[in-house]
Amino acid sequence: MSDSVFMTVHDLGLSAEEAGSEKGTGYFSAGLGSSRCGEKVACPLFWPPGADGQVGMQIVADELAERARIEPNDENADAFGRSAFNRYYYAAFLIVREMLRTTDPEWAKTGHKSIPELLNGKLADKVRREIAKLSRAGIKSLPDASALRRQLNEAVSALSSLLSEGYRLRKVADYQPEVKVKRNSATITLENGSLDSARSWPKNANIYSKQILKVWKQLGISG
């Protein structure tokens, strides 16, 4: 895994083990019982139980991205590339939806466009109120409360930005065929977004979602 990802894990207060990663592979470890994962194909491991759908979407997106890279026909490459953006976004979305279901089942019903607002609003407000309550009661020290707020704010901000960008590019990919995928020797882009960046959406959504849940559980918040 790249140094930048390990910095993100460290900054959020997660160890490599908590983030479900294996240093040196560039992927999350597999271990979901799939014959493909952990053998010849490096597959991401997502925290929700029954996460095969997310893993499947990641694999499909990777295949589409590779086809977009090697396809000699520009029109076909455009179709493969925009479909890869779509699948990377949905892999990330499903991870976040499962996290929301864990915190409050009603939140999992939130529409794509409204999830960043929910994260920054209802979810963050609920956690901050609980931190303040435990701090006033002396259950959490001021340094501990400050650290929890920082971890929450960093994870919510990063996850909201990720989803907003992913949703925007997914809409371009799905509904604006006049905006073409562009290829050069190094990158594949759609508008100002690159497939290399999109490939990291599920992995980072997993990291940020786990951090939010970690703070949530440390506070003992009920749904």
N, C-alpha and C positions, 0 to 999 in steps of 0.2 A: 504494500500500500504506500502511496506517496507520502512524503513528509507533511504536506499540507493537510492531508486527511488526519494524520496522527496529531497534528497541532489542534485541529478542530475537536477531536476526541478529548484531548488533554484540556483544552480550554473549557469544555463543557463539563468537566469533572468525571468523565467516563474513562475507565481503563480500557485497554485493547480487548480484554476478555469480556467486559460488560458490553462493549460495542459489538461483540460477536465477530471480531476480526482476527486474521492471522497475518502477522507482519511478514512481508516478503512476497505474498501472493498477488497483491493488488485487488483481491476480492474478499468478500466475507466468506467464511468457511461454509460448506454446504451442510450435509448431515440431515437432510429431510427424508432420507430413505429412497430418493430417486436414484435410478441406476445411472443417470447422467451426472448427478452432482457428486463432487468429491472424487471422481475418477478421471475421465479424460476431459471433462468440461468443468471449468471453474464457475461455480454458481453462487449467487449471493444468498446469505442466510438472513431472513427477516424475522424479527422477534415475534410476530403474532402466531399463535397456534394455527395450524392448517394454512400456512402461507404459500402453498404450492402455486396458487394463482399468480402471486407476485413474482415468484421465481420463474414461472413459465413465461410471463410477460417480459421479464428481463432477457431471457434466452432468445425469445422471438425478436425483441428489439435489437439485440446484438447481431443476430443473423441479418435482419433488415439493413442495419447500418453497414455491415460488411458488403452486402449486395449493392447498396448504393455506392460504395467506394469502388467496386470493381466492375460494375455494369458499364459496358461500352456505349449503350444507347442512353442519351441524356434524358429522354422522356421516361424511360423505365427507371433510371436512377432517381429521378425526381419523385416517382411514386414510392420507391423503396425508402428514400430518405424521409419523406414526410410521414410515412407510416411508422418509421422508427421513432420520430419525435412523439407521435401519438402514444406508442406503447411504453416508452420511457415515462411519459407523464402519468399514464394510468397505473403503472407499477408503483410509482411514488404515491399517487392518490390513494390506492388501496391500503398502503401501509398507514397513512395518516387516518384514514377512515376507521381502521381497526383500533388505533390508539384512541380516537374519539369515542368509539363504542365502549372501550374499557373505562373511560372516565365518566361518560354519560351517554347511554344508548340513544337518547334523543338527538344528541349532537352529531351522531353518525349519519343522520338523515339530511344533514346540511348540504345544500347544493355546492357544486364546485367553486363557483365565483365567490360564495359567501364564507368559505372556510377560513381564509386569512383574517377576515373581520371577526369571526368567532374566536380564533386563536388569540388575537390581540384584545378582544373584548371579554366575552363571558368566561372563557377558560382562564385567561391571565388574571382577571379581576377576582375570580373565585380563589385562585391560589394565593394571590397577594393578600386577600382578606384573612385567609387561614394563617399565613406567615405572621401577619400583624397580631392576630389573636393569640397565637402561641408565644410570640415575643412579649406581649403585654402580660401574659400569665407567667412569664419566667421559664416556660418550658423550652423555648429556643433563646439562646444568647443572642445579643446584637450582632456579633460577627457571624454566627450561624445563619441568622435571619437574612443578613446582607448577602451572604454567599448563595443562599437559596434563591433570593430575588434575582441575583446576577445570572445564575444558571438558567432560571426560567426565562428571563428577558432575552438572553442570548439565543436560546433554543427557539422561542416563539418568533423572534424577529427573523432569524435565519430560515425557519420553516415557512413562515408567511411569504417571505421574498421568493423562496424556491417555488412554492405553489403558484404564486401570482405569475411568475415568469413562465413556468411550465404550462399553465392554463392558457396564457396569452399565445404562446407558440403552438400549442395544440390546436387552438382555434384557427390560427393562420394555416397550419398544416391541413386541417379538415375542411375549411370553408373559403380559403382564398387560393384557388389553384393558379391564379395569375401570378402569385408570388412564388417564384421557382426556387428550388434547392440549388445551391451553387457549390461547385466542387473545384478544389485545386489540389495540388500534390500533397498538401498537409491537412486540410480541413474540409468538412462538409458543413455548410451553414444554411439557415433559413432565416431571412431578415437578418437580425443581429445576434442570433443564437446559433451555437455550434453543437453538432452531435456529440463532440467530446464532452461538452458541459452537460448536455442532456443525459448522457450515460451515467453521470454521477447523481442524478436526481434521486433514484430509489435508494442508493446507498446513504446519501446524506439525509433523506427523509427518515430513514431508519434510525440514524444516529440522533437526530433532533427529537424524534418521537420517543425514543427510549429515555432521553434526558428529561423530557416533560413528565413521563411516567415515573421516573426515579424521584423527582421532586414531589410529585403527587403522592406517592406511596410513603415517602419519608414524613410527610405531613399527616398521614393517616386519613386523607380525605375520602369520604364515601361518595358514591355517585349521586 
